[in-house]
């Protein structure tokens, strides 16, 4: 196995274990962590602190979904009161 393979597997494992499994399963939740904000009043455990992170990732995500072909899209939209 080469370094690109190890980087992809290691990176995805890190994201899965440290963010997705804790409920931060969208780009929005990884960036802002709204559940933690509700619980503590602070947006802690943020994956990406770059304000433009999600907009920088959207083209890559779009292209990956285009490669998948047919898929079902489910939107997870947070509702604040």
DSSP file (Angstrom, degrees, kcal/mol; ACC not computed):
  #  RESIDUE AA STRUCTURE BP1 BP2  ACC     N-H-->O    O-->H-N    N-H-->O    O-->H-N    TCO  KAPPA ALPHA  PHI   PSI    X-CA   Y-CA   Z-CA
    1    1 A X              0   0    0      0, 0.0     2,-0.1     0, 0.0     0, 0.0   0.000 360.0 360.0 360.0 134.7    0.0    0.0    0.0
    2    2 A X     >  -     0   0    0      1,-0.1     4,-2.1     4,-0.0     5,-0.2  -0.307 360.0 -97.5 -89.1 175.4    1.3    3.4   -0.9
    3    3 A X  H  > S+     0   0    0      1,-0.2     4,-2.7     2,-0.2     5,-0.2   0.874 119.9  56.0 -63.5 -40.3    1.2    6.7    1.0
    4    4 A X  H  > S+     0   0    0      1,-0.2     4,-2.4     2,-0.2    -1,-0.2   0.929 109.4  47.9 -58.6 -42.0   -1.9    8.1   -0.8
    5    5 A X  H  > S+     0   0    0      1,-0.2     4,-2.7     2,-0.2     5,-0.3   0.935 113.0  47.5 -61.6 -46.8   -3.9    4.9    0.2
    6    6 A X  H  X S+     0   0    0     -4,-2.1     4,-2.7     1,-0.2     5,-0.2   0.882 111.8  51.0 -62.8 -38.4   -2.6    5.2    3.8
    7    7 A X  H  X S+     0   0    0     -4,-2.7     4,-2.6     2,-0.2     5,-0.2   0.916 112.4  45.5 -65.9 -43.2   -3.5    8.9    3.9
    8    8 A X  H  X S+     0   0    0     -4,-2.4     4,-2.5    -5,-0.2     5,-0.2   0.938 117.2  43.5 -66.0 -47.3   -7.0    8.3    2.6
    9    9 A X  H  X S+     0   0    0     -4,-2.7     4,-2.0    -5,-0.2    -2,-0.2   0.924 117.6  45.8 -65.3 -44.5   -7.7    5.4    5.0
   10   10 A X  H  X S+     0   0    0     -4,-2.7     4,-2.2    -5,-0.3    -2,-0.2   0.917 114.7  47.0 -65.3 -43.8   -6.2    7.2    7.9
   11   11 A X  H  X S+     0   0    0     -4,-2.6     4,-2.4    -5,-0.2    -2,-0.2   0.915 113.8  46.6 -65.2 -43.9   -7.9   10.5    7.3
   12   12 A X  H  X S+     0   0    0     -4,-2.5     4,-2.7    -5,-0.2    -1,-0.2   0.864 111.7  51.9 -68.7 -34.1  -11.3    8.9    6.8
   13   13 A X  H  X S+     0   0    0     -4,-2.0     4,-2.9    -5,-0.2     5,-0.3   0.919 110.1  49.3 -64.8 -43.4  -10.9    6.7    9.9
   14   14 A X  H  X S+     0   0    0     -4,-2.2     4,-2.4     2,-0.2     5,-0.3   0.934 114.3  44.6 -60.5 -48.1  -10.0    9.9   11.9
   15   15 A X  H  X>S+     0   0    0     -4,-2.4     4,-2.0     2,-0.2     5,-2.0   0.924 116.0  47.4 -63.5 -45.1  -13.1   11.7   10.6
   16   16 A X  H  <>S+     0   0    0     -4,-2.7     5,-2.4     3,-0.2    -2,-0.2   0.937 118.1  39.2 -62.6 -48.2  -15.4    8.7   11.1
   17   17 A X  H  <5S+     0   0    0     -4,-2.9    -1,-0.2    -5,-0.2    -2,-0.2   0.856 125.2  35.1 -72.4 -36.0  -14.2    7.9   14.6
   18   18 A X  H  <5S+     0   0    0     -4,-2.4    -2,-0.2    -5,-0.3    -1,-0.2   0.668 134.7  10.5 -97.2 -17.8  -13.9   11.4   15.9
   19   19 A X  T ><>S+     0   0    0     -4,-2.0     5,-2.3    -5,-0.3     3,-0.8   0.692 122.7  47.1-125.8 -57.8  -16.7   13.3   14.2
   20   20 A X  G > <S+     0   0    0     -5,-2.0     3,-1.9     1,-0.3    -4,-0.2   0.921 112.9  50.8 -60.7 -45.6  -19.3   11.1   12.3
   21   21 A X  G 3 <S+     0   0    0     -5,-2.4    -1,-0.3    -6,-0.3    -4,-0.1   0.709 107.2  55.6 -66.5 -18.7  -19.7    8.7   15.2
   22   22 A X  G < 5S-     0   0    0     -3,-0.8    -1,-0.3    -6,-0.2    -2,-0.2   0.283 128.8 -95.3 -95.8  11.2  -20.3   11.6   17.6
   23   23 A X  T < 5S+     0   0    0     -3,-1.9     2,-1.6     1,-0.1    -3,-0.2   0.363  92.2 121.1  97.2  -5.3  -23.1   12.9   15.5
   24   24 A X      < +     0   0    0     -5,-2.3    -1,-0.1     1,-0.2    -3,-0.1  -0.562  28.9 144.3 -89.8  73.0  -21.2   15.4   13.4
   25   25 A X        +     0   0    0     -2,-1.6     2,-0.3    -5,-0.2    -1,-0.2   0.188  49.1  59.9-104.8  15.4  -22.1   13.8   10.1
   26   26 A X  S  > S-     0   0    0     -3,-0.1     4,-2.4     1,-0.1     5,-0.2  -0.926  86.5-112.5-133.4 162.6  -22.5   16.8    7.8
   27   27 A X  H  > S+     0   0    0     -2,-0.3     4,-1.9     1,-0.2     5,-0.2   0.900 119.3  51.4 -59.1 -40.1  -20.1   19.5    6.7
   28   28 A X  H  >>S+     0   0    0      1,-0.2     4,-3.1     2,-0.2     5,-0.5   0.941 111.2  45.5 -62.5 -48.6  -22.3   22.0    8.7
   29   29 A X  H  >5S+     0   0    0      1,-0.2     4,-1.5     2,-0.2    -1,-0.2   0.849 112.0  52.0 -66.6 -33.6  -22.2   20.0   11.9
   30   30 A X  H  <5S+     0   0    0     -4,-2.4    17,-2.9     2,-0.2    18,-0.5   0.871 116.2  41.3 -69.0 -35.0  -18.5   19.4   11.6
   31   31 A X  H  <5S+     0   0    0     -4,-1.9    -2,-0.2    -5,-0.2    -3,-0.2   0.929 134.4  15.1 -77.8 -46.6  -17.9   23.1   11.2
   32   32 A X  H  <5S-     0   0    0     -4,-3.1    -3,-0.2    -5,-0.2    -2,-0.2   0.687  79.1-149.3-107.3 -21.8  -20.3   24.5   13.8
   33   33 A X     X< -     0   0    0     -4,-1.5     4,-1.6    -5,-0.5     3,-0.4   0.954  17.1-173.7  49.3  63.6  -21.3   21.5   16.0
   34   34 A X  H  > S+     0   0    0      1,-0.2     4,-2.0     2,-0.2     5,-0.2   0.812  75.7  58.7 -61.5 -32.3  -24.8   22.9   16.8
   35   35 A X  H  > S+     0   0    0      1,-0.2     4,-2.2     2,-0.2    -1,-0.2   0.921 106.8  47.1 -64.2 -42.4  -25.6   20.2   19.3
   36   36 A X  H  > S+     0   0    0     -3,-0.4     4,-2.9     1,-0.2     6,-0.7   0.857 108.6  56.2 -66.7 -34.3  -22.6   21.1   21.5
   37   37 A X  H  X S+     0   0    0     -4,-1.6     4,-2.0     2,-0.2    -1,-0.2   0.904 108.8  46.9 -62.0 -41.6  -23.6   24.7   21.2
   38   38 A X  H  < S+     0   0    0     -4,-2.0    -2,-0.2     1,-0.2    -1,-0.2   0.909 116.9  44.1 -64.9 -42.5  -27.1   23.9   22.6
   39   39 A X  H  < S+     0   0    0     -4,-2.2    -2,-0.2    -5,-0.2    -1,-0.2   0.871 133.8  13.2 -72.7 -38.6  -25.6   21.8   25.4
   40   40 A X  H  < S-     0   0    0     -4,-2.9    -3,-0.2     2,-0.3    -2,-0.2   0.556  94.0-116.3-118.8 -11.6  -22.8   24.1   26.5
   41   41 A X  S  < S+     0   0    0     -4,-2.0     2,-0.4    -5,-0.5    -4,-0.2   0.513  89.4  89.8  83.4   3.7  -23.4   27.5   24.9
   42   42 A X  S    S-     0   0    0     -6,-0.7     2,-1.9    -9,-0.1    -2,-0.3  -0.993  80.9-124.8-134.5 140.8  -20.2   27.1   22.9
   43   43 A X        +     0   0    0     -2,-0.4     3,-0.2    -6,-0.1    -9,-0.1  -0.527  51.4 166.8 -82.6  75.0  -19.5   25.6   19.5
   44   44 A X        +     0   0    0     -2,-1.9    -8,-0.2   -11,-0.2    -7,-0.1  -0.297  44.2  40.0 -87.0 171.9  -16.8   23.2   20.7
   45   45 A X  S    S+     0   0    0      1,-0.2     2,-0.4    -2,-0.1    -1,-0.2   0.917  74.2 175.1  56.4  51.1  -15.2   20.2   18.9
   46   46 A X        -     0   0    0     -3,-0.2   -15,-0.2     1,-0.2    -1,-0.2  -0.701  25.9-160.5 -89.0 136.9  -15.0   21.9   15.5
   47   47 A X  S    S+     0   0    0    -17,-2.9     2,-0.5    -2,-0.4   -16,-0.2   0.924  80.6  25.4 -79.0 -47.8  -13.3   20.1   12.7
   48   48 A X        -     0   0    0    -18,-0.5    -1,-0.3     1,-0.1     6,-0.1  -0.971  54.5-178.6-125.7 121.6  -12.7   23.0   10.4
   49   49 A X        +     0   0    0     -2,-0.5     2,-0.5    -3,-0.2    -1,-0.1   0.465  50.9 112.2 -98.8  -1.6  -12.3   26.6   11.7
   50   50 A X    >   -     0   0    0      1,-0.2     3,-2.3     2,-0.1     4,-0.3  -0.614  66.7-141.2 -69.9 121.1  -11.8   28.2    8.3
   51   51 A X  T 3  S+     0   0    0     -2,-0.5     3,-0.2     1,-0.3     4,-0.2   0.770 101.3  45.4 -58.2 -27.0  -14.9   30.3    7.7
   52   52 A X  T 3> S+     0   0    0      1,-0.2     4,-1.9     2,-0.1    -1,-0.3   0.258  80.1 110.3 -98.8  12.3  -14.9   29.3    4.0
   53   53 A X  H <> S+     0   0    0     -3,-2.3     4,-1.4     1,-0.2     3,-0.2   0.913  77.4  46.3 -57.0 -50.2  -14.3   25.5    4.6
   54   54 A X  H  > S+     0   0    0     -4,-0.3     4,-1.5     1,-0.2     3,-0.3   0.912 113.0  49.2 -62.7 -42.6  -17.7   24.2    3.5
   55   55 A X  H  4 S+     0   0    0      1,-0.2     4,-0.5    -4,-0.2    -1,-0.2   0.817 110.3  52.4 -67.7 -27.8  -17.8   26.4    0.4
   56   56 A X  H  < S+     0   0    0     -4,-1.9     4,-0.4     1,-0.2    -1,-0.2   0.772 113.1  44.8 -74.8 -26.3  -14.3   25.2   -0.5
   57   57 A X  H  X S+     0   0    0     -4,-1.4     4,-2.5    -3,-0.3     3,-0.4   0.694  90.8  83.3 -89.2 -21.0  -15.4   21.5   -0.1
   58   58 A X  H  X S+     0   0    0     -4,-1.5     4,-2.6     1,-0.2     5,-0.2   0.830  88.9  51.4 -60.0 -36.3  -18.7   21.7   -2.0
   59   59 A X  H  > S+     0   0    0     -4,-0.5     4,-2.3     2,-0.2    -1,-0.2   0.897 111.3  47.7 -68.8 -39.2  -17.1   21.3   -5.5
   60   60 A X  H  > S+     0   0    0     -4,-0.4     4,-2.2    -3,-0.4    -2,-0.2   0.928 113.6  47.8 -64.9 -44.4  -15.2   18.2   -4.4
   61   61 A X  H  X S+     0   0    0     -4,-2.5     4,-2.3     2,-0.2    -2,-0.2   0.917 111.1  51.4 -62.2 -43.5  -18.3   16.7   -2.8
   62   62 A X  H  X S+     0   0    0     -4,-2.6     4,-2.0    -5,-0.2    -1,-0.2   0.935 110.4  48.5 -58.8 -47.6  -20.4   17.5   -5.9
   63   63 A X  H  X S+     0   0    0     -4,-2.3     4,-1.5     1,-0.2    -1,-0.2   0.877 109.7  52.3 -63.3 -37.9  -17.8   15.8   -8.2
   64   64 A X  H  X S+     0   0    0     -4,-2.2     4,-1.3     1,-0.2    -1,-0.2   0.913 109.4  49.2 -64.0 -42.1  -17.7   12.7   -5.9
   65   65 A X  H  X S+     0   0    0     -4,-2.3     4,-1.3     1,-0.2    -1,-0.2   0.844 106.4  56.8 -66.2 -32.5  -21.5   12.4   -6.0
   66   66 A X  H  < S+     0   0    0     -4,-2.0    -1,-0.2     1,-0.2    -2,-0.2   0.866 104.6  52.7 -64.8 -35.0  -21.4   12.7   -9.8
   67   67 A X  H  < S+     0   0    0     -4,-1.5    -1,-0.2     1,-0.2    -2,-0.2   0.820 101.9  59.9 -69.1 -30.8  -19.1    9.7   -9.9
   68   68 A X  H  < S-     0   0    0     -4,-1.3     2,-0.8     1,-0.2    -1,-0.2   0.881  90.5-161.4 -64.2 -37.4  -21.5    7.6   -7.8
   69   69 A X     <  +     0   0    0     -4,-1.3     2,-0.4    -3,-0.1    -1,-0.2  -0.831  59.4  29.8  94.5-113.1  -24.2    8.0  -10.4
   70   70 A X  S    S+     0   0    0     -2,-0.8     2,-0.3    -3,-0.1    -4,-0.0  -0.707  75.0 146.1 -89.5 131.2  -27.7    7.3   -9.0
   71   71 A X        -     0   0    0     -2,-0.4     2,-0.5     2,-0.0    -2,-0.0  -0.973  47.2-109.8-155.4 164.4  -28.2    8.0   -5.3
   72   72 A X        -     0   0    0     -2,-0.3     2,-0.5     2,-0.0    -2,-0.0  -0.901  30.2-145.7-101.9 126.1  -30.9    9.2   -2.9
   73   73 A X        -     0   0    0     -2,-0.5     2,-0.5     2,-0.0    -2,-0.0  -0.810  15.7-175.2 -95.4 126.4  -30.3   12.7   -1.4
   74   74 A X        -     0   0    0     -2,-0.5     2,-0.4     2,-0.0    -2,-0.0  -0.988  12.9-149.6-121.8 122.5  -31.3   13.3    2.2
   75   75 A X        -     0   0    0     -2,-0.5     2,-0.7     2,-0.0    -2,-0.0  -0.778   5.2-161.1 -95.6 134.0  -31.0   16.8    3.6
   76   76 A X        -     0   0    0     -2,-0.4     2,-0.6     2,-0.0    -2,-0.0  -0.898  17.9-179.7-112.6  97.6  -30.4   17.3    7.3
   77   77 A X        -     0   0    0     -2,-0.7     2,-0.1     2,-0.0    -2,-0.0  -0.882  22.1-134.9-107.4 115.0  -31.4   20.9    8.0
   78   78 A X        -     0   0    0     -2,-0.6     2,-0.5     1,-0.0    -2,-0.0  -0.412  14.9-152.7 -67.8 141.7  -31.0   22.2   11.6
   79   79 A X        -     0   0    0     -2,-0.1     2,-0.3     2,-0.0    -1,-0.0  -0.974  10.0-163.7-118.1 122.3  -33.9   24.2   12.9
   80   80 A X              0   0    0     -2,-0.5    -2,-0.0     1,-0.1     0, 0.0  -0.805 360.0 360.0-107.4 147.2  -33.2   26.8   15.6
   81   81 A X              0   0    0     -2,-0.3    -1,-0.1     0, 0.0    -2,-0.0   0.350 360.0 360.0-117.6 360.0  -35.8   28.4   17.8
